[in-house]
């Protein structure tokens, strides 16, 4: 028997997990599956209840930092 979500937050979290799984599957079809690090990052966002704005800012900051490192090489 499957566990039924009890609160709206539980329902939102279950929906986010399902959307992440679908997205990972679509990326795998395109031969670009998410890394373990990427999966862990999105699980952290879900677990800690980060807002979409905070998630975007975090991802943008990581991308900018990676670009700086890449440019320095």
Secondary structure as UniProt FT lines:
FT   HELIX           8..29
FT   TURN            30..31
FT   HELIX           36..48
FT   HELIX           52..72
//
